[in-house]
Amino acid sequence: MKLKDKNTGKFIGVALIGGMLTFAIACGLWYMVSGVNWLDFLGIPITIISCWIIGALTAWLVIPERKDYLLGIAAYLFTIGVNFIIAAFNFLNGEPSINGWIVLFAIGFAIISIPGAILLNLVTIRILK
């Protein structure tokens, strides 16, 4: 699909909402488990939302118009791919004592992103009709 399409902004907006939903779920779960408030760290929401926007843009550019029903699933998979690239970079350049946590956070991101992916898929089907 093309970036000049009339539905591009709507799709990226829904991906932004999916990223915020993912951050809200992750932030709430992490606060319940550890008592650490992620709202104090600006890098965490920026990273999560950026993964969603980059994944959605990539899916929008890669998926052809005749297969637009795959757009929501592809956006989710590209979002997970972007997150795993960031995790791999942090894993290779990080402290060896926290490398296991980096892998767990990447897997947790994939699981916690499922509600956002469902929302993105449902809204995308409505937008592109």
N, CA, C and O of each residue as an XYZ file, in Angstrom:
516
protein
N       0.846     -1.164      0.000
C       0.000      0.000      0.000
C       0.896      1.233      0.000
O       2.097      1.144      0.252
N       0.296      2.379     -0.285
C       1.069      3.604     -0.403
C       0.868      4.481      0.828
O      -0.179      4.432      1.474
N       1.878      5.278      1.141
C       1.767      6.180      2.282
C       0.766      7.304      2.037
O       0.268      7.903      2.990
N       0.466      7.596      0.780
C      -0.463      8.680      0.457
C      -1.916      8.220      0.464
O      -2.814      9.002      0.153
N      -2.153      6.971      0.813
C      -3.512      6.452      0.878
C      -4.282      7.176      1.989
O      -3.695      7.603      2.983
N      -5.591      7.307      1.811
C      -6.390      8.059      2.784
C      -6.508      7.358      4.139
O      -6.807      8.013      5.137
N      -6.284      6.061      4.197
C      -6.429      5.312      5.450
C      -5.117      5.126      6.203
O      -5.107      4.496      7.261
N      -4.026      5.648      5.693
C      -2.731      5.461      6.349
C      -2.732      6.069      7.739
O      -2.298      5.428      8.696
N      -3.209      7.290      7.862
C      -3.234      7.959      9.163
C      -4.101      7.238     10.174
O      -3.753      7.155     11.352
N      -5.232      6.716      9.717
C      -6.114      5.970     10.621
C      -5.421      4.709     11.128
O      -5.493      4.375     12.310
N      -4.749      4.016     10.212
C      -4.076      2.776     10.594
C      -2.940      3.044     11.581
O      -2.792      2.327     12.571
N      -2.147      4.068     11.313
C      -1.045      4.405     12.225
C      -1.598      4.894     13.561
O      -1.013      4.622     14.610
N      -2.713      5.608     13.530
C      -3.350      6.041     14.779
C      -3.816      4.875     15.627
O      -3.651      4.883     16.847
N      -4.396      3.878     14.990
C      -4.827      2.690     15.730
C      -3.609      1.923     16.249
O      -3.659      1.354     17.339
N      -2.516      1.901     15.482
C      -1.285      1.267     15.957
C      -0.732      2.017     17.162
O      -0.202      1.401     18.087
N      -0.851      3.327     17.158
C      -0.424      4.134     18.303
C      -1.255      3.792     19.537
O      -0.723      3.680     20.642
N      -2.556      3.629     19.343
C      -3.421      3.230     20.460
C      -3.068      1.824     20.936
O      -3.081      1.554     22.137
N      -2.750      0.921     19.994
C      -2.309     -0.425     20.373
C      -1.023     -0.380     21.183
O      -0.867     -1.145     22.135
N      -0.098      0.506     20.820
C       1.140      0.668     21.587
C       0.872      1.209     22.981
O       1.488      0.770     23.951
N      -0.050      2.168     23.082
C      -0.399      2.706     24.403
C      -1.091      1.651     25.260
O      -0.863      1.583     26.468
N      -1.932      0.831     24.641
C      -2.595     -0.249     25.361
C      -1.571     -1.262     25.862
O      -1.657     -1.730     26.997
N      -0.607     -1.597     25.014
C       0.449     -2.520     25.424
C       1.241     -1.950     26.590
O       1.534     -2.658     27.553
N       1.589     -0.663     26.502
C       2.330     -0.036     27.605
C       1.507     -0.012     28.877
O       2.038     -0.280     29.955
N       0.213      0.305     28.780
C      -0.629      0.365     29.975
C      -0.726     -1.003     30.653
O      -0.645     -1.102     31.878
N      -0.900     -2.049     29.856
C      -0.975     -3.397     30.434
C       0.357     -3.780     31.072
O       0.389     -4.283     32.195
N       1.448     -3.544     30.359
C       2.774     -3.897     30.886
C       3.103     -3.092     32.135
O       3.639     -3.625     33.105
N       2.777     -1.805     32.102
C       3.053     -0.936     33.248
C       2.256     -1.393     34.472
O       2.792     -1.459     35.578
N       0.988     -1.703     34.267
C       0.159     -2.165     35.373
C       0.613     -3.492     35.946
O       0.670     -3.666     37.163
N       0.938     -4.431     35.064
C       1.419     -5.736     35.543
C       2.747     -5.607     36.278
O       2.946     -6.229     37.322
N       3.655     -4.799     35.733
C       4.955     -4.647     36.375
C       4.823     -3.950     37.724
O       5.556     -4.273     38.659
N       3.899     -3.001     37.836
C       3.686     -2.328     39.115
C       3.090     -3.286     40.144
O       3.437     -3.234     41.324
N       2.188     -4.164     39.688
C       1.611     -5.135     40.617
C       2.654     -6.129     41.101
O       2.631     -6.536     42.263
N       3.566     -6.524     40.222
C       4.562     -7.528     40.583
C       5.689     -6.939     41.424
O       6.073     -7.516     42.441
N       6.219     -5.790     41.003
C       7.430     -5.282     41.652
C       7.256     -3.975     42.403
O       8.105     -3.623     43.222
N       6.193     -3.257     42.149
C       5.995     -1.973     42.800
C       6.762     -0.831     42.150
O       6.793      0.278     42.682
N       7.382     -1.094     41.000
C       8.128     -0.066     40.279
C       7.200      0.578     39.260
O       6.549     -0.106     38.470
N       7.151      1.901     39.295
C       6.282      2.651     38.400
C       7.047      3.008     37.131
O       8.023      3.756     37.186
N       6.612      2.480     35.988
C       7.272      2.751     34.712
C       6.965      4.140     34.181
O       7.614      4.592     33.237
N       6.003      4.821     34.756
C       5.669      6.156     34.291
C       6.783      7.154     34.580
O       6.814      8.234     33.991
N       7.691      6.806     35.475
C       8.820      7.670     35.789
C       9.922      7.592     34.732
O      10.749      8.499     34.637
N       9.942      6.536     33.951
C      10.979      6.322     32.942
C      10.399      6.606     31.562
O       9.530      5.870     31.095
N      10.856      7.636     30.922
C      10.299      8.055     29.637
C      10.713      7.138     28.494
O      10.003      7.049     27.492
N      11.840      6.456     28.622
C      12.336      5.601     27.546
C      11.482      4.374     27.295
O      11.419      3.893     26.164
N      10.831      3.862     28.307
C      10.033      2.641     28.156
C       8.796      2.876     27.282
O       8.592      2.129     26.325
N       7.957      3.889     27.572
C       6.797      4.077     26.679
C       7.202      4.502     25.271
O       6.550      4.123     24.298
N       8.263      5.277     25.156
C       8.721      5.684     23.824
C       9.152      4.465     23.020
O       8.846      4.371     21.832
N       9.853      3.539     23.644
C      10.302      2.333     22.958
C       9.128      1.461     22.540
O       9.083      0.993     21.402
N       8.193      1.238     23.427
C       7.047      0.373     23.128
C       6.189      0.969     22.015
O       5.814      0.272     21.073
N       5.884      2.251     22.125
C       5.042      2.891     21.108
C       5.784      2.985     19.778
O       5.174      2.830     18.720
N       7.093      3.236     19.820
C       7.880      3.278     18.582
C       7.901      1.922     17.881
O       7.825      1.857     16.654
N       8.003      0.849     18.648
C       7.946     -0.494     18.053
C       6.635     -0.684     17.306
O       6.623     -1.225     16.200
N       5.530     -0.242     17.903
C       4.228     -0.391     17.262
C       4.132      0.447     15.995
O       3.626     -0.027     14.978
N       4.609      1.684     16.044
C       4.501      2.551     14.866
C       5.402      2.050     13.741
O       4.981      2.025     12.584
N       6.620      1.655     14.053
C       7.532      1.138     13.028
C       6.986     -0.157     12.429
O       7.042     -0.350     11.215
N       6.459     -1.042     13.274
C       5.871     -2.287     12.777
C       4.663     -2.048     11.893
O       4.498     -2.716     10.872
N       3.815     -1.099     12.273
C       2.625     -0.793     11.464
C       3.009     -0.156     10.134
O       2.437     -0.498      9.099
N       3.966      0.762     10.149
C       4.413      1.376      8.899
C       5.031      0.349      7.959
O       4.784      0.367      6.753
N       5.832     -0.538      8.519
C       6.448     -1.583      7.706
C       5.391     -2.485      7.084
O       5.465     -2.814      5.900
N       4.403     -2.885      7.888
C       3.330     -3.736      7.363
C       2.541     -3.000      6.293
O       2.172     -3.596      5.280
N       2.276     -1.717      6.498
C       1.518     -0.946      5.525
C       2.245     -0.879      4.184
O       1.622     -0.929      3.123
N       3.567     -0.766      4.246
C       4.346     -0.660      3.015
C       4.583     -2.014      2.334
O       4.757     -2.063      1.116
N       4.592     -3.095      3.089
C       4.927     -4.416      2.544
C       3.705     -5.158      2.005
O       3.782     -5.789      0.952
N       2.590     -5.089      2.708
C       1.403     -5.857      2.326
C       0.740     -5.202      1.105
O       0.469     -4.002      1.124
N       0.480     -5.968      0.058
C      -0.195     -5.398     -1.119
C      -1.673     -5.111     -0.833
O      -2.259     -5.651      0.105
N      -2.249     -4.255     -1.657
C      -3.640     -3.831     -1.442
C      -4.634     -4.981     -1.531
O      -5.644     -4.975     -0.829
N      -4.372     -5.944     -2.362
C      -5.339     -7.035     -2.525
C      -5.327     -8.008     -1.349
O      -6.208     -8.861     -1.249
N      -4.349     -7.894     -0.465
C      -4.284     -8.747      0.726
C      -4.364     -7.908      1.988
O      -3.658     -8.184      2.959
N      -5.204     -6.898      1.991
C      -5.282     -5.997      3.134
C      -5.854     -6.664      4.386
O      -5.731     -6.111      5.479
N      -6.467     -7.823      4.254
C      -6.957     -8.554      5.425
C      -5.808     -9.078      6.293
O      -6.022     -9.426      7.455
N      -4.601     -9.136      5.745
C      -3.428     -9.577      6.506
C      -2.724     -8.431      7.217
O      -1.729     -8.657      7.906
N      -3.208     -7.225      7.069
C      -2.499     -6.051      7.548
C      -2.333     -6.030      9.062
O      -1.240     -5.741      9.549
N      -3.368     -6.324      9.807
C      -3.279     -6.312     11.271
C      -2.333     -7.369     11.806
O      -1.559     -7.101     12.724
N      -2.384     -8.557     11.249
C      -1.488     -9.634     11.684
C      -0.046     -9.319     11.323
O       0.868     -9.557     12.111
N       0.149     -8.780     10.123
C       1.505     -8.421      9.700
C       2.068     -7.300     10.565
O       3.254     -7.306     10.892
N       1.229     -6.340     10.936
C       1.690     -5.249     11.804
C       2.133     -5.798     13.159
O       3.158     -5.379     13.697
N       1.365     -6.730     13.707
C       1.750     -7.352     14.977
C       3.077     -8.094     14.842
O       3.949     -7.961     15.700
N       3.235     -8.867     13.781
C       4.473     -9.630     13.601
C       5.672     -8.718     13.368
O       6.760     -8.977     13.883
N       5.480     -7.650     12.594
C       6.579     -6.698     12.401
C       6.910     -5.958     13.695
O       8.073     -5.649     13.956
N       5.892     -5.674     14.499
C       6.132     -5.028     15.797
C       6.967     -5.928     16.694
O       7.903     -5.465     17.347
N       6.637     -7.192     16.726
C       7.413     -8.154     17.518
C       8.826     -8.248     16.957
O       9.787     -8.326     17.722
N       8.964     -8.242     15.636
C      10.288     -8.277     15.015
C      11.138     -7.079     15.389
O      12.325     -7.225     15.682
N      10.538     -5.888     15.380
C      11.281     -4.680     15.775
C      11.717     -4.789     17.227
O      12.844     -4.435     17.574
N      10.815     -5.284     18.079
C      11.172     -5.437     19.488
C      12.292     -6.453     19.676
O      13.178     -6.243     20.505
N      12.270     -7.545     18.925
C      13.339     -8.536     19.044
C      14.664     -8.010     18.510
O      15.722     -8.405     19.001
N      14.629     -7.130     17.515
C      15.873     -6.502     17.041
C      16.459     -5.614     18.138
O      17.664     -5.636     18.386
N      15.606     -4.840     18.787
C      16.075     -4.002     19.899
C      16.601     -4.875     21.030
O      17.636     -4.566     21.622
N      15.900     -5.959     21.332
C      16.338     -6.868     22.393
C      17.660     -7.530     22.036
O      18.517     -7.694     22.904
N      17.844     -7.914     20.777
C      19.107     -8.532     20.360
C      20.250     -7.542     20.478
O      21.346     -7.905     20.905
N      20.002     -6.287     20.101
C      21.035     -5.258     20.243
C      21.393     -5.068     21.711
O      22.573     -4.991     22.053
N      20.387     -4.992     22.585
C      20.646     -4.842     24.016
C      21.314     -6.084     24.600
O      22.147     -5.980     25.500
N      20.947     -7.254     24.089
C      21.539     -8.500     24.563
C      23.022     -8.551     24.235
O      23.835     -8.946     25.072
N      23.375     -8.156     23.023
C      24.780     -8.215     22.610
C      25.635     -7.136     23.254
O      26.834     -7.332     23.451
N      25.037     -6.010     23.580
C      25.797     -4.901     24.144
C      25.525     -4.674     25.624
O      25.994     -3.692     26.199
N      24.786     -5.555     26.230
C      24.367     -5.336     27.611
C      25.239     -6.045     28.626
O      26.201     -6.738     28.294
N      24.873     -5.848     29.838
C      25.524     -6.477     30.977
C      25.133     -7.959     31.012
O      23.945     -8.274     30.929
N      26.090     -8.867     31.131
C      25.748    -10.299     31.112
C      24.773    -10.725     32.209
O      24.046    -11.704     32.042
N      24.752    -10.005     33.319
C      23.878    -10.407     34.414
C      22.401    -10.115     34.128
O      21.531    -10.679     34.791
N      22.100     -9.248     33.157
C      20.699     -8.935     32.872
C      20.244     -9.468     31.518
O      19.117     -9.197     31.103
N      21.088    -10.213     30.825
C      20.713    -10.710     29.506
C      19.489    -11.616     29.548
O      18.684    -11.605     28.616
N      19.339    -12.384     30.591
C      18.145    -13.221     30.721
C      16.877    -12.390     30.848
O      15.833    -12.760     30.311
N      16.962    -11.277     31.548
C      15.815    -10.384     31.678
C      15.439     -9.755     30.347
O      14.258     -9.567     30.056
N      16.444     -9.428     29.536
C      16.169     -8.839     28.226
C      15.369     -9.812     27.369
O      14.420     -9.413     26.693
N      15.745    -11.078     27.395
C      15.021    -12.091     26.623
C      13.597    -12.259     27.167
O      12.644    -12.372     26.396
N      13.458    -12.275     28.488
C      12.123    -12.410     29.080
C      11.239    -11.216     28.762
O      10.044    -11.379     28.516
N      11.812    -10.015     28.764
C      11.027     -8.830     28.403
C      10.580     -8.884     26.947
O       9.465     -8.471     26.629
N      11.434     -9.387     26.059
C      11.066     -9.495     24.641
C       9.926    -10.491     24.461
O       8.992    -10.233     23.702
N       9.995    -11.609     25.142
C       8.921    -12.600     25.057
C       7.650    -12.064     25.716
O       6.551    -12.273     25.203
N       7.796    -11.380     26.843
C       6.652    -10.771     27.514
C       5.981     -9.709     26.658
O       4.756     -9.586     26.654
N       6.794     -8.938     25.927
C       6.238     -7.932     25.023
C       5.370     -8.593     23.960
O       4.302     -8.084     23.621
N       5.829     -9.728     23.434
C       5.054    -10.439     22.414
C       3.716    -10.914     22.979
O       2.704    -10.881     22.279
N       3.703    -11.349     24.220
C       2.469    -11.844     24.830
C       1.539    -10.695     25.211
O       0.332    -10.763     24.978
N       2.102     -9.644     25.795
C       1.287     -8.524     26.252
C       0.762     -7.695     25.085
O      -0.216     -6.964     25.241
N       1.394     -7.799     23.922
C       0.946     -7.055     22.739
C      -0.266     -7.678     22.056
O      -0.829     -7.076     21.142
N      -0.673     -8.849     22.472
C      -1.790     -9.535     21.815
C      -3.096     -8.736     21.873
O      -3.779     -8.665     20.851
N      -3.491     -8.124     23.013
C      -4.724     -7.313     22.981
C      -4.645     -6.134     22.005
O      -5.622     -5.822     21.325
N      -3.494     -5.490     21.942
C      -3.318     -4.407     20.979
C      -3.409     -4.900     19.549
O      -3.953     -4.213     18.685
N      -2.879     -6.090     19.296
C      -2.944     -6.669     17.955
C      -4.382     -7.029     17.575
O      -4.784     -6.848     16.426
N      -5.142     -7.529     18.523
C      -6.543     -7.852     18.258
C      -7.318     -6.573     17.952
O      -8.117     -6.533     17.016
N      -7.078     -5.529     18.745
C      -7.731     -4.243     18.496
C      -7.350     -3.699     17.120
O      -8.210     -3.234     16.373
N      -6.067     -3.760     16.791
C      -5.601     -3.265     15.492
C      -6.227     -4.043     14.347
O      -6.625     -3.456     13.341
N      -6.316     -5.346     14.489
C      -6.896     -6.178     13.442
C      -8.387     -5.884     13.255
O      -8.853     -5.764     12.121
N      -9.127     -5.769     14.336
C     -10.570     -5.504     14.240
C     -10.850     -4.131     13.625
O     -11.730     -3.990     12.776
N     -10.100     -3.134     14.058
C     -10.324     -1.784     13.540
C      -9.865     -1.680     12.097
O     -10.493     -0.984     11.299
N      -8.782     -2.360     11.747
C      -8.280     -2.326     10.367
C      -9.299     -2.927      9.417
O      -9.496     -2.410      8.317
N      -9.937     -3.988      9.815
C     -10.964     -4.600      8.960
C     -12.101     -3.602      8.720
O     -12.635     -3.519      7.614
N     -12.465     -2.851      9.753
C     -13.540     -1.849      9.615
C     -13.092     -0.668      8.752
O     -13.865     -0.158      7.941
N     -11.854     -0.241      8.928
C     -11.344      0.925      8.184
C     -11.275      0.632      6.687
O     -11.645      1.474      5.869
N     -10.806     -0.545      6.336
C     -10.536     -0.847      4.938
C     -11.754     -1.363      4.172
O     -11.633     -1.697      2.993
N     -12.912     -1.435      4.805
C     -14.122     -1.870      4.098
C     -14.638     -0.784      3.207
O     -15.651     -0.969      2.532
